[in-house]
Amino acid sequence: MQNLNFPAYSFRFKNSKNKVSIFDEIRKKFIILTPEEWVRQHTIQFLLQEKKYPKSYINAEKTITINGTTKRYDLVVFKPNGELFLLVECKAPEVTISQQTFDQIARYNLKLNADYLMVTNGLNHYFCEMNLEEEKYIFLKELPEFQ
């Protein structure tokens, strides 16, 4: 797999039927290793190790319904009160982060109402703080400490 713009982390892998899987600490199971999953697993470790976000407050790959369509978010981090602190959208490294990517996460967030957004393809990371009243986001240099 490609080197990403994250610190070096250790991962558990297994081979089964000529497919490589990576262990997901959040979902507590092995997941087929795709380029997007490689980014998602690095992002999880970034949130746990660099940002010190509690593992029990992180959720991965759950479905939501938006305008009658089922969608799947990559990662969320909850606050202790159950509200959403952070919504994360992961893309494969070869996917360019574009306005379309931000529009996608903004649509998800109209339903989820997270305070912060992160968009990453593993090479480029973007962090935003939401202004829900004005429905806009402000770019940040990095994610805030967990509250």
Order of alpha helices (4+ residues) and beta strands (2+ residues): beta-beta-beta-alpha-beta-beta-beta-alpha-beta-beta-beta
